[in-house]
Each structure stands twice: as C-alpha cells, then as structure tokens.
Amino acid sequence: MYHYSLRQRVAIAFALCVAVLSVVWGLAFFSAIRLSEDRVMTRQLQRAAESYPALTSNLRSYDNIASLPAALHEWAHSNPEAGLHEFPAEQLHVAVIPVDTEQRNAFVVFDVAGIEAASSEDWWWLLVITGVVGTLGVLGFGLGVFVMRRAVAPVVQLADVVAEIDPEKLSAEDHKRIASARFGDDEVGVLARTLERTLERISAFVERERYFTSSASHELRTPITVIAGALELLEQSSLPANDVKALDRVRRATRDMNATIEMFLCLARETDDGLYEEQFAVTPLVNQAIDQQHYLLRGKSVDVVLDEMANPLVTGHPQAFSIAVNNLVRNAFENTRDGQGPIRILIKDCELFVTNQLSREDETPEVSVESSSPQGYGLGLGIVERLCERNGWSFSLHADETCVAARLSW
C-alpha cells in the first residue's frame, strides 16, 4: 500500500473502511430479516401443532360485516377505506377489499395472537439489537483506527525519527538517522529527503563553525599577544612625548581588538565548559569597564556618577557580562559631548542602568526603560542583545531628546 501517495492511501483507507462497514451492516440487516421470517413461521407452526389434529387457520376471509369477529363490527359499519388496518389490542390485522359489483367490502382478517412476540420479549430483542449495533460500532471504530494508522504510519515514523534529533546538539551523523530511502517517492518521501538534506547542510555548517572557533581562538589571539608584548618592550625604552601618545593609542586599539575578538568568539561557541553557570559579582566588572573606557572622556568636562545601591551576584558567563558592560559604558562615554553630563551608572539587586545626558539641564529627567531599537546608539548594542539572550538576561534601551538609558537586568 505504501507505493501509493499519501492522499491515495488515505482515500483508499477511508473507502475500505466504509465498504467493510457497509457489508457488515448489510449482513446484519439481512440476518435480522431472515430471523424474523423464521420466527414468524416457527411461531405459526407451533400454534398449529398445539391444536392438532384440528388445524386452525389464522387467516380468514369474510363477505359481510355480520360474520366478522364481534370486536370489528362497529369499525366495519363506519365504512373503512380500502387497505390494511391494524388492531393491536385485539391482535388482529385486517385487509379491506372493495367488491365493486355489489358496492360492498370484503374483509381478510389475520389473527396474530400467539404469533407476535409479547412486549417483554420485544424489550429483550431491542436489548439484543442494541448490543449488536454497539458491537458493530466499536468494531467499525477499531477498524477505522487500524486502517488509518496503517495509512499514516510513514508520517508517524518520520515524526518519531525527527523528534529523537536534538537541534541543540546536532552531530554530523544525525541526517543519516532519517534514512529517506525507506519512505518511497510519495509526499512523505519528499519531506524526508528534504529534511535529510537540510540536516546534512546544518550539520556541516555546525562542524565548520566549531572548527573555525577552535582555530580562530588561537590564530586571532596570537597576533594580539605579539603586539601587546612589543608594546611592553617599547614602554621600557625612552620615547619622545609624541611617540608615547601614539604608543598609548596603539595600546588602546590592541585592547579594543582583543575585546572584540573575545566578544565574537563568545557568541560563536556552542558550549563554554560550564561558564554559563558561573556566579560572579557585578561591581568589580563595572569598575573595570569604567577604568578601561575612561580615556574616551579625556578633554571632556563630564562627570561619571556610580551609585552602588546593591552588590548583586549574577549567574552566567562572566566574560559575556564584562563584554556587555564594556559596550554600554563605551557607548555612553563616546556619545556624551563636552559638558553634557553627568553619566550615571546605577547598580541594583537585579538591574544595571547606564544613563548619559544629551542636554545641559541640571536635572536628569525620569528614565523610561521601555524596549527601543538600539540601532544608531553604538555598534555593540546588537551584540549585547545576543549575549543577553544566550545567558538568559534582558536588555532594553530608551532614548529621547534629553538622555539615553540602557538597562541590563538578570
């Protein structure tokens, strides 16, 4: 059956189920009719046997009203219509036959006393029929479920295979578990082959990314280490004032490049040896970020206000948190002009606020932390959002004409 398409299998299964149920119901009704016929004949034969040797007839004809049974006289005088009439109380069935030649009616009376079943027996037969109908219904339902399961078995099989694949831990062999060749050329086979090719491409991409991060971690850090070593040697020698300034710029650029490399490698790694479950203090990392980015305020008349309302501990990747805080502090320092202060950094139990003033007003307006697009307020804010998503933190940014407020919560 599996060489048909899924639509054809469902249609065939439905048609097969209906056909089988129709045949079963037809046989049941035919058996009921034959049973009724046999029952009537048996009851009539039993009644004749009881009156042997004088055989009585249940079917009699009458030419006039006077010869009818007494219970039918009044009815017969009311000039009944031609046809069949039933009298349950008297257990009589009467056929009225018009005799046109004499303008009168003839009567054929069938006495069913002793032939029809009693009321109590009718209830038993009703119970039996109900049981038979219920049994056929249950069998029909079971047959339908069995046939439909057989029809959609390839879909269920493919779903089970896909459910066993963990998208968070893809391996190079996961695409082979689908084994699309066993699903044929129908719709399920097309879906299985597409999933297999997609997983194969994803697995290859994941392997390339893992190889890149493992290789880049060494290849990118080595030049930075060499430059940092050369800078330390240059610092020990006597240099003119202009060269010292240039050396300081190189040192800062090297530190920024190292932070950028760490940031992208942190985002690229699938796992990081359990560092996402490490607990660390927030305040030291904030102070470190302020010290590292303070050179951006040289020549600016801007104050930095650090308000430590709490000393919280955060669970996650400490390097990712340091990168995020450095980006927020750097953006605040870079986008604050001379005299447009102060820059406020507020540490709470579950939140970190970095607010920089964009006006010369003395009072800082109330900060709203509604989510806002980070585009246009620093290159690293999109990366901060990704770092927060990886660690289960939340990041939001609000900007208006007077201030820019960034909130990092955990």
Secondary structure, 3 states (H helix, E strand, C coil): CCCCCHHHHHHHHHHHHHHHHHHHHHHHHHHHHHHHHHHHHHHHHHHHHHCCCCCCCCEEEECCHHHCCHHHHHHHHCCCCCEEEEECCCCEEEEEEEECCCCEEEEEEEECCCCCCCHHHHHHHHHHHHHHHHHHHHHHHHHHHHHHHHHHHHHHHHHHHHHCCCHHHCCCCHHHHCCHHHHCCCHHHHHHHHHHHHHHHHHHHHHHHHHHHHHHHHHHHHHHHHHHHHHHHHHCCCCCHHHHHHHHHHHHHHHHHHHHHHHHHHHHCCCCCCHHHEEEEHHHHHHHHHHHHHHHHCCCCCCEEEEECCCCEEEECHHHHHHHHHHHHHHHHHCCCCCCCCEEEEECCCEEEEEEECCCCCCCCCCCCCCCCCCCCCCCHHHHHHHHHHHCCEEEEEECCCEEEEEEEC
